[in-house]
Amino acid sequence: MLLSQNFIKDPFVVKELLAVSSINSNDLVVEIGPGRGIITKELILKAKEVVAIEKDLDLYQSLIEKFKDTKNLKILNKDFLNWNLPTLPYKVFSNIPFNITAEIIDKFLKSTNHPTEIYFILQTEAAQKYQGGEIETQSSILAKIFYDVEILGEIDRTAFTPKPQINISFIKFTLKNQDLIDQEIYQQFRDFVIYGFNQWKADIFNAYKKIFSYQQFKLINQKLKINQLKPSQLKLNQWFDFFDIYQKFAPVSKKDLIDGFESKYLRKIRVRI
């Protein structure tokens, strides 16, 4: 049974997309959901090694037959979300199933070995939310901890089968030269951001009023001037400053409201990608 996915069908489009990437003969590349192998066929010509993860058994068997003589390709019949990521340096190039975009990107963000570059074919709406800009999203803030995010362009919908009803973009995530946050507090920071975005309040003051006292918020505003801003109006450096104050001010009893927020409540809340 074919899983829900819009497959790219035009090899020329794939060549164009690969031409604007930095993938070369030294790279290990992971492809998620290779489908019928249109992208795979071009990747093996560019990369040193390709690992293609295909969950659908029929497609997997077809790929095994199609590429049976290819030496630099490993095809795995796995669910990518349950697959262990490489321990060596690697890049990612994929036309992923749109319905699990957030889960796939979260897997990379939570990894201790981040891919140096990620190239994804995504719904334009989702790509814009990860890129962020004047208005940030939960997704853009969490991605920008590790990556510079850039939409490289749109892709003609006629290049896909079935033809999607929404616009499609090509997006690049480039790993930053250094970590902006220590790995051991990443999950705490992540929970802190997710908590704020999912309170559905008008501003930071109201979103976090269960965490900080009124007097604490007066001090926060003196230093950061953020009380009346929406979570989407804070830039990454402001989130870091706000989180630093939270680490110092909030008592353990109130930190429990946020600690593990993602794992406790994510299934009950429509998380914004």
N, C-alpha and C positions, 0 to 999 in steps of 0.2 A: 504494500500500500504506500503510495507516495505521500509524504508529509507535506503540509502546507508551505509552499515556497514558489516564488516567481523566478523561474530559471532564465538566465541570460542565454540568448541563442545565437548572437552575432559574434563570430570569432574576431572580426575586425574591431569591434568595440572593445573586446578584451585586450587586444594588442595595444589599442590607444590608451587604455587605462594603465596597463603595465608600463607603457613608455613614460608616463609621468611619475611612476614610482621609482624608488632607488634600489629595487630588488636586483641582485646581481649573482654572479657565479660563486660567490662566497657564502651565500645565505642559506640558512635553514628556514623554510617557510611552512606555516601551518595554514591549511585551507579547511574551513568549516562548511559542511554541506556541499560537497562538490557536485552533487546531482548527476548530470550526464557527462561531466568531465570537460566542458567547454573551457573553463578557466584552467583546470588542471593541465590540459594539453599545452597551454602556453606557459604556465608556471614552470613545468619541467624543462623547458628550453632556456629559462632565465636563471633558475636557482640551482644551487648545489644539491639540495635535497628538499623534497616536498613530503609533508605528512598530511594526508587527506582523511578527514574524519566524517564518515557517512553513516547516519543512523538507520536509514531505510535499507532493509536487507536486499530487496530487488535491485535497487540502484547500486548497492555495494557489489553485488555479484556481477552486474553489468560492467562496472568499473574494473573489477579484477580481470575480466576477460579482455576488455578494451586495452588495458595497459599491462598485460601479462609479461611483456618483454622489456618493460621500462625499469632501468636499474636504480634511478635516483628518486623513486616514488614508493612510499609506504601508504597503503590504503587500509584503514581500520574501520570495522563495523562496530562503532561505539556511539553512545550518546555523549556529545561534546561536553555537556554540563557535568558529567560524571567522570570525564577523562582527566588524567594527570597531565598537567602542562609540562613542556620540556624544561630540563634543568640547564641546558645550554642556551647561549644567546640565539634569538629567533625573531622572525617577523611574521606578520599575519596578513593574508590577502584573501578576502572572502565576499561572496554574495550570500549573506546569512538569511535564515528564515526571519522575516520581519516581526513575527509575533513573539519571538524570544530575544529581541535586540537587547533589552535591559539586562536580562539574565546573563547573556554572553559577555557583554562589556563589564558587568560586575565581576564576573569570574576573573577577568584579566586585572581589574583594579585591585582585587583582594589578593592576587598572587604575590609571592615573594620574589618571583623572577619575571618582571614585566617584559613583554615583547618590546624591542627597540622601536618598532614602527607597526602600526595597524592601519590597513587599508580596508574599508568596508563600503559596500554598496547598501545604502539604507533608504528608507522613506525620508523624503526631504524634511518633513516636520520633525522627525526624530533627530536627524543630522543637525538641524538648527538648534534644537534643545541641548545637544552635546557641545556645540560650538559656543553657545551663549553670546555675550556681547554687552550691549548697554543694559539689557535685562538678562540676568543670570537665572539658571534653573538649578534645581537640586542635582540634576545630571551633569551640568556643565561645571559646577563647583567641585563635585567629587572627581570628575575626570581631570580637571586642571591641577589637582594636587600632584599628579604624575606626568600629565601630557599637555603639550600644545596641540590644540585641535583646530583643524582648518577644513572647510568644505572646498574641494578642488573643482567642483562643477556638477552640473545636472546631466543625467543620462536619459536619452530618448526612450520613452516607454515602449516603443515598438521593438526595442532590442530584447524584450522579454516575452516568455511564454509561461503561463497565460499573461496577456497584457495587463499590467496593474492599472487600477483606477486612480492611483495617487502619483504624485511626482517622486522621482527617485534621484538621489544624489550620491556622489562619490566623496568620501570623507577620509581624512588622514589624521591619525594620532601619532605624534612624535614624542618619544620619551624625553623628559627634561634631563639636563646634564647632571643634576643633583636632586636628591629627595628634599622636598620642602617640609616634610614632617617625619618624625621618627616612626618606624614601622610599629613599635610597641604601643603607640598611642593613636595609630591610624583608625582603629575600630571605634575608639571613644570619640574622635573627631567626627567620623562618619555618622555615628549615632546622633551626635549633637546637631549636625546640619540637617539630617533627615527629620529629627524631632521638630526643629523650627519650621521647615517647609510644610510639615504635615499637621500643624496646629490650625491651619486655615484661618489665621488671624490677620488683621490689617497691617500690623507693624511688629517690629522686634519686641517692643515693650510688652504687648499683649501675648505674643507667641511664647515668651519665656517668663511670664509673670508668676508661674508656679515655681520657678527655679530661683529667681532673685527677689530680694525684698525691694520695696520702693526706694529706700535709702541707697541700696546697692546700685539700683538703676540710675539714680541721680549721679553717682560717681562714674558709672559706665558712660553716661552721656557727656559728662564733663571731659572725659578722656577721648571717647570715640565718636561722639555726635551721631549715634545710630538709632536712638530710641524710636524715632518716628519713621524710620526707613522700613520698607518691606524686606523680607528675606531675599527676594529677587533683586533688590537694589544694592546688596552688599557684594563687594568684590572679594576675591579669595584672600587677600591680605587682611581685610577687615574681619573676615570669618576667623582667621588665625588669631588676630588680636582679641576678638570677642571670646574665643575658646580659651585663650590664655587666662583671661579674667575669670571665666567659669571655673577653670582648674583651681584658681586661688580662692575664690569667693564662696562657691556653692558648697554647703555642707554635704556630708556623705548621704544623709537621708534624702536630700533633694537630687543628688546625682543618681540615686536609684531610679528616679522617674525617667531618666534618659538612658542610663546604662543598659545596653542590650536592647534599646528601643527597636532597632531594625528587626532583630530576631523574634521579639515578642509580639510586635504589632503589624509587621509588614503585610501579612496575609489579610488583615482586616481593613487595610487602607489602600486606596488607589494611589500607588506611588507614581509620581510624575516623572516620566522619562524625558 
